[in-house]
Amino acid sequence: MQQLIPDSRVFDAEKVGETLMDITPGLPRTDDFQPLAAARGRNRPPRARASQDTLRQRIEGDTVLGPSSFHLHYLESYAEAARTWLHGEAEVVDTTHLTPSQAALQIAEAVKS
């Protein structure tokens, strides 16, 4: 992605979640920060999304990090977000039938427009 978007920066959104979890007084108790309104972008950033079966296969077949029980645990939460608020807060790119390179190109094009 970074090579496709001039002057872009890499940002780890998990750091935002860590910060949101440390706010005092605390936000609503959760172990998943993504549904919190404060974690959602205001300028509709593109989000890559695939079917739940595709996500499960990708997580279980991850050859870099290995299968992640953490990510598998949140598949239903992600599906719920996709059904409810995610499409209203972000431009969603369905990556079910895209290669990583194709997905990156589509996301880069969405950012440019």
TACORHU-V434110 format. One record per residue. N is the residue number from 1. RES is the residue in three letters. PHI is phi in degrees with one decimal (999 if undefined). BURIAL is # if it has 9 or more other ideal C-beta (glycine too) atoms within 8 Angstrom, else .. D_CENTER is the distance of its C-alpha to the mean C-alpha in whole Angstrom. Layout:
n:N res:RES phi:PHI burial:BURIAL d_center:D_CENTER
n:N res:RES phi:PHI burial:BURIAL d_center:D_CENTER
This chain:
n:1 res:MET phi:999 burial:. d_center:14
n:2 res:GLN phi:-60.4 burial:. d_center:16
n:3 res:GLN phi:-70.8 burial:. d_center:19
n:4 res:LEU phi:-86.8 burial:. d_center:19
n:5 res:ILE phi:-119.6 burial:# d_center:18
n:6 res:PRO phi:-55.5 burial:. d_center:21
n:7 res:ASP phi:60.5 burial:. d_center:21
n:8 res:SER phi:-84.0 burial:. d_center:17
n:9 res:ARG phi:-128.4 burial:. d_center:16
n:10 res:VAL phi:-89.5 burial:. d_center:14
n:11 res:PHE phi:-131.9 burial:. d_center:12
n:12 res:ASP phi:-90.0 burial:. d_center:10
n:13 res:ALA phi:-64.0 burial:. d_center:8
n:14 res:GLU phi:-61.6 burial:. d_center:10
n:15 res:LYS phi:-64.9 burial:. d_center:13
n:16 res:VAL phi:-63.4 burial:# d_center:13
n:17 res:GLY phi:-60.2 burial:# d_center:12
n:18 res:GLU phi:-60.3 burial:. d_center:15
n:19 res:THR phi:-66.6 burial:. d_center:17
n:20 res:LEU phi:-61.0 burial:# d_center:16
n:21 res:MET phi:-69.6 burial:. d_center:18
n:22 res:ASP phi:-98.0 burial:. d_center:21
n:23 res:ILE phi:-67.4 burial:. d_center:22
n:24 res:THR phi:-121.7 burial:. d_center:25
n:25 res:PRO phi:-64.8 burial:. d_center:26
n:26 res:GLY phi:-63.3 burial:. d_center:23
n:27 res:LEU phi:-78.6 burial:# d_center:21
n:28 res:PRO phi:-51.0 burial:. d_center:21
n:29 res:ARG phi:-62.0 burial:. d_center:21
n:30 res:THR phi:-160.9 burial:. d_center:17
n:31 res:ASP phi:-104.2 burial:. d_center:16
n:32 res:ASP phi:-133.2 burial:. d_center:12
n:33 res:PHE phi:-75.3 burial:# d_center:12
n:34 res:GLN phi:-60.2 burial:# d_center:9
n:35 res:PRO phi:-71.4 burial:# d_center:11
n:36 res:LEU phi:-65.9 burial:# d_center:14
n:37 res:ALA phi:-57.0 burial:. d_center:14
n:38 res:ALA phi:-65.5 burial:. d_center:15
n:39 res:ALA phi:-86.0 burial:# d_center:11
n:40 res:ARG phi:-84.2 burial:# d_center:10
n:41 res:GLY phi:-71.3 burial:. d_center:11
n:42 res:ARG phi:-97.2 burial:. d_center:15
n:43 res:ASN phi:-109.9 burial:. d_center:15
n:44 res:ARG phi:49.3 burial:. d_center:12
n:45 res:PRO phi:-66.6 burial:. d_center:10
n:46 res:PRO phi:-65.0 burial:# d_center:9
n:47 res:ARG phi:-124.9 burial:# d_center:6
n:48 res:ALA phi:-82.2 burial:# d_center:6
n:49 res:ARG phi:-138.4 burial:# d_center:8
n:50 res:ALA phi:-129.8 burial:# d_center:11
n:51 res:SER phi:-63.4 burial:. d_center:13
n:52 res:GLN phi:-62.1 burial:# d_center:13
n:53 res:ASP phi:-64.2 burial:. d_center:16
n:54 res:THR phi:-64.2 burial:# d_center:15
n:55 res:LEU phi:-60.5 burial:# d_center:12
n:56 res:ARG phi:-59.4 burial:# d_center:15
n:57 res:GLN phi:-62.8 burial:. d_center:17
n:58 res:ARG phi:-66.0 burial:# d_center:14
n:59 res:ILE phi:-66.0 burial:# d_center:14
n:60 res:GLU phi:-68.4 burial:. d_center:17
n:61 res:GLY phi:-101.4 burial:. d_center:18
n:62 res:ASP phi:-62.5 burial:# d_center:16
n:63 res:THR phi:-88.4 burial:. d_center:19
n:64 res:VAL phi:-91.5 burial:. d_center:18
n:65 res:LEU phi:-97.2 burial:. d_center:17
n:66 res:GLY phi:83.6 burial:. d_center:19
n:67 res:PRO phi:-58.9 burial:. d_center:17
n:68 res:SER phi:-117.4 burial:# d_center:15
n:69 res:SER phi:-65.0 burial:. d_center:17
n:70 res:PHE phi:-60.0 burial:. d_center:14
n:71 res:HIS phi:-67.2 burial:# d_center:11
n:72 res:LEU phi:-61.0 burial:# d_center:14
n:73 res:HIS phi:-59.7 burial:. d_center:15
n:74 res:TYR phi:-97.7 burial:# d_center:11
n:75 res:LEU phi:-58.3 burial:# d_center:11
n:76 res:GLU phi:-68.6 burial:. d_center:14
n:77 res:SER phi:-61.7 burial:# d_center:12
n:78 res:TYR phi:-67.0 burial:# d_center:9
n:79 res:ALA phi:-61.3 burial:# d_center:12
n:80 res:GLU phi:-64.1 burial:. d_center:13
n:81 res:ALA phi:-61.7 burial:# d_center:10
n:82 res:ALA phi:-63.7 burial:# d_center:11
n:83 res:ARG phi:-75.3 burial:. d_center:14
n:84 res:THR phi:-111.2 burial:. d_center:15
n:85 res:TRP phi:-94.9 burial:. d_center:13
n:86 res:LEU phi:-59.9 burial:# d_center:10
n:87 res:HIS phi:-67.0 burial:. d_center:12
n:88 res:GLY phi:-81.3 burial:. d_center:14
n:89 res:GLU phi:-105.1 burial:. d_center:12
n:90 res:ALA phi:-148.0 burial:# d_center:10
n:91 res:GLU phi:-83.7 burial:. d_center:11
n:92 res:VAL phi:-96.8 burial:# d_center:10
n:93 res:VAL phi:-110.0 burial:# d_center:11
n:94 res:ASP phi:-76.0 burial:# d_center:12
n:95 res:THR phi:-99.6 burial:# d_center:12
n:96 res:THR phi:-50.8 burial:. d_center:14
n:97 res:HIS phi:-112.2 burial:. d_center:17
n:98 res:LEU phi:-109.7 burial:# d_center:16
n:99 res:THR phi:-75.5 burial:. d_center:17
n:100 res:PRO phi:-55.5 burial:. d_center:14
n:101 res:SER phi:-65.5 burial:. d_center:17
n:102 res:GLN phi:-64.2 burial:. d_center:17
n:103 res:ALA phi:-63.7 burial:# d_center:13
n:104 res:ALA phi:-59.9 burial:# d_center:13
n:105 res:LEU phi:-62.0 burial:# d_center:16
n:106 res:GLN phi:-64.6 burial:# d_center:15
n:107 res:ILE phi:-67.5 burial:# d_center:12
n:108 res:ALA phi:-60.2 burial:# d_center:15
n:109 res:GLU phi:-65.7 burial:. d_center:17
n:110 res:ALA phi:-65.7 burial:# d_center:15
n:111 res:VAL phi:-68.2 burial:# d_center:15
n:112 res:LYS phi:-69.9 burial:. d_center:19
n:113 res:SER phi:-89.0 burial:. d_center:20
